[in-house]
Amino acid sequence: MRPPQRPDPEESLGRMTPIKHSGPLPWVQLRNAIFHPSIFRKMIGRISPEARNGDLVAVYDREGARFGTGMLSTQAPIGLRMLTFDASPVDESLISQRLAAAVDLRVNQLGLDTTTNAYRVVHAEGDALPGLIVDRFGDFAVIELFNFPMFRRAETIAAELKKLLKVKDVLIRADQRVQDNEGFVLAQDAPTGAQKHRSADRKSTVITENGVRFQIDLTHGHKTGFFTDQRDNRLHLTEFTEGKNVLDLCSYSGGFGVYAATLGKADHVTCVDLDEDAIALAQRNANLNKVDKKTFDTAHSDAFPYLRQLIQNQKQYDIIVLDPPKLIHTQEEFPEGRAKYFDLNKLAISCVKPGGLLVTCSCSGLLSLDEFISVLRGAPRSANRRVQILRATGPGDDHPVMSDHPESAYLKCLWCRIL
């Protein structure tokens, strides 16, 4: 039997209807058009010769009909980030309009300034601005970039945010993996000057969230420097912690632990993280909130050996918060990442007292809520325990999810009673 023949790319191009383009933007024609903000490069058929990396482009389907407008990435696996799905004319002012709408949602509709001065201002696809994250921290805003088109506009976006938020400075950051995939460099001598703040000097500030204060490392901290997405969950934890012994695993700068020790009136809190700088920051945050030294301590350790040592010593806690970093970045990493979630939760479950609480989190967008719950079905068996899920939560309303991009609902928190 002959093996199945792969489609010939040139043949598929021949089946595409020639377009009749007009207007100021360069154009792109798709082999396959889908109503999703992320269009992979292999789905792009033709690109006009004048189109350049990062350009706004008019997008057409295979029949030659106008499909929408997107931002072109010529190097990355995702070749187009769609901004609109209609034939309406679009120019660069659309970015400014959507920034203004995002700020209006947080400030005027959600009223976040009444409870905190740290919140998400732009949630990428959730605010129809693919590849752009912005968090506000008091008098500062931090941009995190996820694609080349937003990198190309970074200085303009920073200037716009300065006006909209009335902050005194805007910092620009990007993960090295993103820079490598997208083909840009954030450096002092970058051609755009987009990363003039990436120096050896650390910038920090202090924010207030529900009356709890945190020092934030704006230049060297993880992601934008602070996890605004867990704000509501940190507050909810305090309903359970009075008089309890609490273990905050993968604690970063001590968010859950400091809440438990202050608003939550926990008897004792231990924060554990592999990042030595983060643990030092967690202790500073406890001191900033005048937490009694007898109530709060830290441990510099990886969560896996720390939990195994607890099991060996037969030590258990009333409440464990397990909030690991993203363990699944790509579909190829899914099996290994899911196995890590399974093993971490299996170990943590063994360290919770009977009737105690495990708050377990995943920030991997590729791990669905159903799949995460399935982890909690299998993990307790080896420890001869059972899990009673009380609720499933996510981030606050400043992390909206667009219906055509469900992956934006990346954060999942399961509140589990361990029997």
Phi, psi and omega per residue, in radians:
M1 nan 2.352 3.137
R2 -1.319 2.431 3.097
P3 -1.142 2.659 3.123
P4 -1.071 2.468 -3.115
Q5 -1.463 2.325 3.045
R6 -1.247 2.511 3.090
P7 -1.052 2.398 3.094
D8 -1.409 2.074 -3.123
P9 -0.996 -0.676 -3.128
E10 -1.178 -0.625 3.108
E11 -1.144 -0.697 3.133
S12 -1.174 -0.576 3.066
L13 -1.105 -0.668 -3.138
G14 -1.132 -0.428 -3.133
R15 -1.498 -0.022 3.132
M16 -1.526 2.358 -3.126
T17 -1.288 2.251 3.097
P18 -1.005 2.473 -3.088
I19 -1.623 2.751 3.019
K20 -2.026 1.598 -3.008
H21 -1.675 2.455 2.974
S22 -2.502 2.743 -3.138
G23 2.040 2.971 -3.009
P24 -1.364 -0.338 -3.052
L25 -1.469 2.583 2.914
P26 -1.163 2.959 -3.016
W27 -2.217 2.804 3.050
V28 -2.409 2.431 3.055
Q29 -2.046 2.341 -3.062
L30 -1.653 2.485 2.928
R31 -1.220 -0.737 -3.140
N32 -2.360 2.207 3.139
A33 -1.818 2.196 3.093
I34 -2.226 2.584 -3.136
F35 -1.486 1.299 -3.135
H36 -2.575 2.483 -3.099
P37 -1.108 -0.408 -3.086
S38 -1.856 2.046 3.109
I39 -1.982 2.088 -3.101
F40 -1.289 2.663 -3.069
R41 -1.029 -0.591 -3.113
K42 -1.178 -0.250 3.116
M43 -1.572 -0.087 3.132
I44 -1.579 2.268 3.141
G45 -1.630 -1.032 -3.074
R46 -2.249 2.581 3.090
I47 -2.300 2.332 3.139
S48 -1.118 2.529 -3.048
P49 -1.022 -0.516 -3.072
E50 -1.472 -0.106 -3.121
A51 -1.205 2.416 3.138
R52 -2.176 2.759 3.141
N53 -0.945 2.190 3.121
G54 1.625 -0.111 -3.094
D55 -1.178 2.609 2.807
L56 -1.229 2.343 -3.114
V57 -2.338 2.534 2.973
A58 -1.363 2.314 -3.041
V59 -1.970 2.303 3.136
Y60 -2.092 2.628 3.066
D61 -1.502 -3.124 -3.040
R62 -1.182 -0.376 3.096
E63 -1.494 -0.005 3.116
G64 1.539 0.116 3.117
A65 -1.501 2.550 3.115
R66 -1.144 2.216 -3.074
F67 -1.815 -0.558 -3.123
G68 2.830 -2.762 3.118
T69 -2.320 2.431 -3.122
G70 -2.466 3.137 3.060
M71 -1.956 2.234 -3.016
L72 -1.538 2.337 2.981
S73 -2.151 1.993 -3.046
T74 -1.536 -0.240 -3.101
Q75 -1.841 -0.614 -2.991
A76 -1.355 2.739 3.067
P77 -1.008 -0.641 3.044
I78 -1.518 1.899 -3.007
G79 -1.487 -0.390 -3.132
L80 -2.413 2.393 2.938
R81 -1.962 1.937 -3.046
M82 -1.322 2.359 3.076
L83 -1.820 -0.611 3.102
T84 -2.420 2.798 3.100
F85 -2.206 0.817 3.093
D86 -2.671 -3.098 -3.059
A87 -1.648 0.176 -3.101
S88 -1.163 2.523 -3.135
P89 -1.178 2.440 -3.096
V90 -2.313 2.436 2.965
D91 -2.381 -3.009 -3.047
E92 -1.084 -0.345 -3.132
S93 -1.114 -0.336 3.123
L94 -1.064 -0.665 3.132
I95 -1.067 -0.801 3.134
S96 -1.096 -0.704 3.130
Q97 -1.085 -0.720 -3.106
R98 -1.307 -0.556 3.006
L99 -1.078 -0.785 3.141
A100 -1.102 -0.691 3.120
A101 -1.156 -0.666 3.131
A102 -1.142 -0.759 3.110
V103 -1.122 -0.738 3.136
D104 -1.044 -0.710 3.128
L105 -1.038 -0.829 -3.064
R106 -1.255 -0.731 -3.000
V107 -1.476 -0.877 -3.003
N108 -1.602 -0.631 -3.098
Q109 -1.582 -0.790 -3.136
L110 -1.513 -0.370 3.122
G111 1.045 0.669 -3.046
L112 -1.140 -0.438 -3.121
D113 -1.116 -0.245 3.139
T114 -1.413 -0.336 -3.103
T115 -2.050 -0.332 -3.073
T116 -2.792 2.740 2.953
N117 -1.977 0.411 3.073
A118 -2.333 1.989 -3.126
Y119 -2.797 2.873 3.104
R120 -1.385 2.221 -3.133
V121 -1.667 -0.689 3.111
V122 -2.317 2.206 -3.110
H123 -1.982 0.948 3.020
A124 0.833 -2.166 -3.092
E125 -1.048 -0.465 3.107
G126 -1.113 -0.381 3.061
D127 -2.002 0.344 3.122
A128 1.024 0.595 3.051
L129 -2.266 1.309 -3.009
P130 -1.001 2.304 3.059
G131 1.494 0.156 -3.101
L132 -2.179 2.064 3.012
I133 -1.993 2.375 3.058
V134 -2.374 2.224 3.014
D135 -2.052 2.445 3.062
R136 -1.708 2.354 3.052
F137 -2.307 1.530 3.138
G138 1.078 -2.075 -3.104
D139 -1.480 0.126 -3.124
F140 -2.161 2.704 2.921
A141 -2.231 2.505 3.118
V142 -2.112 2.149 3.066
I143 -1.637 2.337 2.947
E144 -2.046 2.189 -3.067
L145 -1.733 2.484 3.141
F146 -2.222 0.037 3.056
N147 -2.709 2.871 -3.101
F148 -1.145 -0.749 3.132
P149 -0.956 -0.719 3.110
M150 -1.259 -0.570 3.033
F151 -1.043 -0.747 -3.126
R152 -1.086 -0.481 -3.099
R153 -1.797 0.149 -2.961
A154 -1.030 -0.766 -3.112
E155 -1.141 -0.703 3.116
T156 -1.127 -0.753 3.120
I157 -1.099 -0.755 3.132
A158 -1.052 -0.753 3.131
A159 -1.133 -0.697 3.125
E160 -1.132 -0.750 3.132
L161 -1.120 -0.635 3.132
K162 -1.040 -0.697 3.125
K163 -1.277 -0.783 -3.056
L164 -1.181 -0.709 -3.052
L165 -1.671 -0.232 -3.097
K166 1.001 0.721 3.063
V167 -1.613 2.810 -3.095
K168 -1.563 -0.286 3.126
D169 -2.718 2.598 3.078
V170 -2.209 2.155 3.128
L171 -1.798 2.632 -3.067
I172 -2.160 2.230 -3.071
R173 -2.370 2.784 3.039
A174 -2.789 2.453 3.091
D175 -1.162 2.554 -3.117
Q176 -1.075 -0.619 3.116
R177 -1.069 -0.720 3.120
V178 -1.143 -0.792 -3.138
Q179 -1.033 -0.735 -3.138
D180 -1.147 -0.763 -3.102
N181 -1.220 -0.624 -3.012
E182 -1.643 -0.283 3.071
G183 1.442 0.738 3.011
F184 -2.421 2.866 -3.102
V185 -2.298 2.204 3.007
L186 -1.628 1.853 -3.127
A187 -2.632 2.852 -3.114
Q188 -1.062 -0.538 -3.119
D189 -1.767 0.345 3.108
A190 -1.052 2.496 -3.085
P191 -0.941 -0.601 -3.103
T192 -1.500 -0.216 -3.041
G193 1.210 0.327 -2.982
A194 -1.190 -0.389 -3.071
Q195 -2.093 1.022 -3.128
K196 -1.302 -0.164 -3.116
H197 -1.665 0.008 -3.060
R198 -1.489 1.232 -3.107
S199 -2.007 3.069 3.133
A200 -1.228 -0.345 -3.123
D201 -1.341 2.196 3.126
R202 -1.411 2.472 2.990
K203 -1.941 2.363 3.112
S204 -2.455 2.841 3.085
T205 -2.636 2.937 3.095
V206 -2.022 2.251 3.120
I207 -2.021 2.865 3.096
T208 -2.159 2.297 -3.106
E209 -2.348 1.980 -3.108
N210 0.926 0.608 3.125
G211 1.490 -0.111 3.116
V212 -1.702 2.401 -3.062
R213 -1.825 2.498 3.112
F214 -2.407 2.358 2.956
Q215 -1.486 2.380 -3.069
I216 -2.133 2.274 3.040
D217 -1.507 1.801 -3.018
L218 -1.339 -0.461 -3.024
T219 -1.774 -0.504 -3.047
H220 -2.148 -0.055 3.125
G221 -1.243 2.907 3.122
H222 -1.121 2.503 3.117
K223 0.925 -2.116 3.123
T224 -1.559 -0.073 3.105
G225 2.086 -0.356 -3.105
F226 -2.795 2.537 -3.068
F227 -1.630 1.543 3.139
T228 -1.164 -0.365 -3.067
D229 -1.173 -0.341 -3.097
Q230 -1.688 0.177 -3.058
R231 -0.957 -0.942 -3.097
D232 -1.147 -0.620 3.137
N233 -1.233 -0.625 3.066
R234 -1.058 -0.746 -3.139
L235 -1.178 -0.713 -3.138
H236 -1.099 -0.610 -3.137
L237 -1.013 -0.600 -3.048
T238 -1.135 -0.279 3.091
E239 -1.212 -0.297 -3.033
F240 -1.932 -0.200 -2.822
T241 -1.695 -0.133 -3.071
E242 -1.012 2.166 3.122
G243 1.294 0.145 -3.044
K244 -1.784 2.766 2.973
N245 -1.638 2.143 -2.981
V246 -2.103 2.363 3.049
L247 -2.009 2.086 3.136
D248 -1.848 1.764 -3.085
L249 -1.606 2.503 -3.037
C250 0.942 0.897 -2.901
S251 -1.338 -0.275 -3.017
Y252 0.887 -2.083 -3.059
S253 -1.575 0.303 2.986
G254 1.519 0.401 -3.056
G255 -0.935 -1.043 -3.122
F256 -1.128 -0.738 -3.085
G257 -1.124 -0.748 -3.136
V258 -1.172 -0.707 3.052
Y259 -1.015 -0.817 -3.114
A260 -1.070 -0.664 -3.085
A261 -1.353 -0.389 -3.089
T262 -1.804 -1.466 -3.133
L263 -1.076 -0.563 -3.051
G264 -1.489 -0.186 3.078
K265 0.921 0.727 3.106
A266 -1.164 2.650 3.095
D267 -1.230 -0.717 3.095
H268 -2.731 2.525 -3.138
V269 -2.285 2.353 3.011
T270 -2.115 2.196 3.080
C271 -1.832 2.297 -3.081
V272 -2.188 2.288 3.060
D273 -2.710 2.623 3.123
L274 -1.346 -0.392 -3.114
D275 -1.478 1.982 -3.077
E276 -1.108 -0.662 3.115
D277 -1.133 -0.684 -3.139
A278 -1.122 -0.726 3.139
I279 -1.126 -0.697 3.087
A280 -1.098 -0.664 3.120
L281 -1.191 -0.656 3.094
A282 -1.060 -0.729 3.116
Q283 -1.153 -0.693 3.098
R284 -1.100 -0.646 3.121
N285 -1.183 -0.631 3.043
A286 -1.112 -0.765 3.115
N287 -1.116 -0.674 -3.131
L288 -1.046 -0.547 -3.137
N289 -1.730 0.229 3.069
K290 0.999 0.713 3.082
V291 -1.327 2.309 3.122
D292 -1.038 2.336 -3.122
K293 -1.067 -0.456 3.108
K294 -1.279 -0.299 -3.068
T295 -1.615 -0.375 -2.921
F296 -2.378 2.260 2.985
D297 -2.474 2.948 -3.084
T298 -2.256 2.782 3.077
A299 -2.461 2.270 3.107
H300 -1.606 1.757 -3.054
S301 -2.836 2.675 2.931
D302 -1.254 2.511 -3.045
A303 -1.128 -0.636 -3.082
F304 -1.074 -1.002 3.134
P305 -1.151 -0.537 3.132
Y306 -1.085 -0.794 3.136
L307 -1.169 -0.692 3.130
R308 -1.089 -0.654 3.104
Q309 -1.167 -0.671 3.072
L310 -1.056 -0.755 -3.140
I311 -1.102 -0.748 3.133
Q312 -1.089 -0.647 -3.137
N313 -1.508 0.005 3.139
Q314 0.985 0.723 3.122
K315 -1.799 2.336 -3.139
Q316 -2.273 2.761 -3.123
Y317 -2.075 2.714 3.046
D318 -1.195 -0.686 -3.075
I319 -2.431 2.317 3.014
I320 -2.163 2.290 2.996
V321 -1.859 2.159 -3.119
L322 -2.090 1.816 -3.062
D323 -2.249 1.267 -3.054
P324 -1.262 2.835 3.025
P325 -1.161 3.002 -3.128
K326 -1.026 2.114 -3.092
L327 -1.785 -0.176 3.131
I328 -2.278 1.908 3.132
H329 -1.710 -0.563 -3.094
T330 -2.349 2.873 3.117
Q331 -1.059 -0.568 3.131
E332 -1.158 -0.492 -3.129
E333 -1.485 -0.048 -2.998
F334 -1.032 -0.888 -3.088
P335 -1.036 -0.792 -3.134
E336 -1.167 -0.723 -3.135
G337 -1.138 -0.731 3.114
R338 -1.100 -0.668 3.114
A339 -1.102 -0.635 3.104
K340 -1.166 -0.729 3.065
Y341 -1.043 -0.732 -3.136
F342 -1.071 -0.875 -3.079
D343 -1.140 -0.732 3.126
L344 -1.054 -0.801 -3.115
N345 -1.219 -0.617 3.081
K346 -1.049 -0.787 3.131
L347 -1.174 -0.765 -3.101
A348 -1.110 -0.703 -3.133
I349 -1.031 -0.648 3.137
S350 -1.174 -0.336 -3.057
C351 -1.758 0.120 3.094
V352 -1.753 2.307 3.098
K353 -1.075 2.597 3.070
P354 -0.955 2.242 -3.078
G355 1.502 -0.033 -3.140
G356 -1.446 -3.127 -3.000
L357 -2.028 2.330 2.941
L358 -2.014 2.106 3.003
V359 -1.804 1.831 -3.050
T360 -1.966 2.370 -2.983
C361 -2.210 2.683 2.979
S362 -2.414 2.280 3.051
C363 -1.908 0.343 3.096
S364 -1.552 1.950 -3.117
G365 -1.095 -0.473 -3.118
L366 -1.358 -0.200 3.064
L367 -1.696 1.849 -3.089
S368 -1.217 2.877 3.093
L369 -1.055 -0.750 3.123
D370 -1.065 -0.716 -3.141
E371 -1.186 -0.646 3.108
F372 -1.142 -0.711 3.087
I373 -1.099 -0.632 3.117
S374 -1.131 -0.554 3.033
V375 -1.050 -0.717 -3.129
L376 -1.306 -0.201 3.034
R377 -1.396 -0.708 -3.073
G378 -1.517 -0.595 -3.004
A379 -1.049 -0.649 -3.067
P380 -1.288 -0.294 -2.955
R381 -1.100 -0.745 -3.100
S382 -1.170 -0.401 3.109
A383 -1.640 0.047 -3.114
N384 0.982 0.750 3.114
R385 -2.134 2.892 3.047
R386 -2.189 2.657 -3.093
V387 -2.045 2.228 3.084
Q388 -1.928 1.871 -3.086
I389 -1.395 2.069 -3.120
L390 -1.465 -0.685 3.132
R391 -2.891 2.805 3.010
A392 -2.108 2.246 -3.132
T393 -2.236 2.974 3.085
G394 -2.374 -2.653 3.125
P395 -1.399 3.140 3.111
G396 -1.345 -3.128 -3.078
D397 -1.212 -0.206 3.081
D398 -1.389 0.078 3.053
H399 -2.102 1.132 -3.064
P400 -1.185 2.783 3.134
V401 -2.106 2.151 3.072
M402 -1.370 2.435 -3.040
S403 -1.074 -0.464 3.130
D404 -1.583 0.129 3.088
H405 -2.484 1.228 -3.091
P406 -1.093 -0.314 3.131
E407 -1.079 -0.323 3.106
S408 -1.123 -0.341 3.094
A409 -1.460 1.065 -2.996
Y410 -1.361 -0.605 -3.018
L411 -1.486 2.225 3.108
K412 -2.281 2.261 3.093
C413 -2.188 2.143 3.097
L414 -1.871 2.210 -3.128
W415 -1.749 1.890 -2.906
C416 -2.096 2.229 2.964
R417 -1.545 2.230 -3.059
I418 -1.733 2.101 -3.068
L419 -1.825 nan nan
